Amino acid sequence: MASPCPTLLLLGALVAFVSRSAQAWGSPKVVRKFQDIPETYVYVQQALWYAMKEYNKASKDKYTFRVMKIMKSQEQVTDSLEYYIEVKIARTMCKKISGENENCLFQQDPKMQKVAFCTFIVASKPWKFELNMLKKQCKDA
C-alpha cells in the first residue's frame, strides 16, 4: 500500500503553485513603482478629467464638482500607466443637467459651498484610448 504522504505533498505543492499563478494573473506586475510627476503632464490631466467625470456621474449632488488644487500626482508603470492623484475639489454653481463643468465657477454662497479631498488612481492605456478607475476615495474637508 502506498503512503499518503507523497501524494499529500504533491497535492499541497500543486495548490500552492496554482494559487500563486492565479494571484499573478489578477494583479499586473509593477515595472516601475509610483514616482512623483508634474501635475501638468498631459496624461495626469487626462486621468484627472476622467476621474472628475466619474466622480460627478456617481455623485448624488445636483451640482458638479471640479478641482481646486492638485496636491500630489504620481505615475506607476504596470501593464498600463497608473496615475495616483490627490486633489481638493469643490462644488460649482453649475447643475449637472447643464453638462458644463470645466468653466463653472465655485459656489460663493457659504451655505452652498462644499469641499472634499479625494484620492484617485486611474489606469490609462493611451495606445488603446482606455481609462479605468482603480480607486476613488473622498472625504469632506
N, C-alpha and C positions, 0 to 999 in steps of 0.2 A: 504494500500500500504506500502510495506517495505521500510525502509530508506536506501539509498545507502551508507551511512557512514560505517556501519559494514562490508558490502561487500568490500568496498574500503580498509578498514583497513586490512581485511583478505587477500585481493589480494596483498597489499603492504608488509605484513609480509611474504607471500609466495615468492614473488620476492626477498626480502632480504635474505631469507633462501637459496633459490636456488643459488643466486649469490655468497653467502659466501661458499656454498658447492662446487661450480664449481671452485672457487679460491683455495680451499684446494686440490682439485683433481689435479690442474695444477702445484702446487708447493709443493715439498716434505717438510715434517716437519723437521725442524732443531733439531737434537738431541744434537749436540754439535757444537757451533759456531767455526769459523776459529781460530786456535791456531798455533803458530809457532812450526815447527818440523824440525829436521835436514834434510839438503838437501841430505844427503847420504842415507836416508831412502829408502828402496827398492821400495816402491810404488810411491814416489816422482820421482825417476829415471825412473820408467816405464811410469808415466804420462808425464814426460818431453820428453822421447823418442817419445811417441805418438804425443805430441804437435809439436815437430820439424818435424816429418814425415808429419803431416798435413800441417804445415806451408810451407814446401818445395814443397809439392804437389800443393798447391794453388798459390805459388809464380810464377810470370812471369819471374823472373830472370833465366838465363840459368845455373847459378852456385848454388850449395847448400849452405845453411847456417847451422852453428852449434853454440852451446852455448859457449860463452867465460867465462861467470860468472853467477852464480845463486845469485841474490840479496836477494830474500826472498822466503821461502817455508812454506806454511801453509796447515793444513788439517781441513776439516769440515765433520761432520757425518750427513747424511740425510738418505734417503733410499739407498744411495751409499756413497762411500768415495770420497769427493771432494777435489781436490788439487789446491790451488792458488799458482801460481809460477810467480815470476818476474825475468826476465833474460836479460842479454846483449848478443846479438847474432851478428855474423859477417859472411861475405861472405867467402867461402873457395875457394880453387883452383880447386875443383872437379866439373865437369859439371854434371848436373842432369842425363844425359844418362848413366853415369858410374854406378849409383846405390849405390855408396860408399858415406858415409857421416861421420861416426864416426872417421875414421882415416885421414880425409882430413886436410891439413894444411891451415891456414888462408892466405888470399891474402897478399902478400908482397908489390906488386906494389901500391903505393899511389893512382894512378888513378883508380885502381880496388877495393880498399878497400871500404867496406860499412858496417856500424854498425847500429844496431837498438836496442831499448829497447822494450821488449814485456811483456805483462801480459797474462797468460793463466789460465783458470780454466778448469780442466779436471775431469769428473766424472768417477770413477772406481768402478766396481763391480768384484773384483778379483775372487770371488766364481763362477762367470759366465764367466770369461775371457772377460769382456766387458769394453771398454774405449769409452768415448764420450766427444767431445769438447763442453764446455758450453760457453766459451768466448775466443776470440783471438783478442788482440788489440796490435798493434805495431806502433812505431813511430821512424823515423830516428834519429840517435844521432847527 
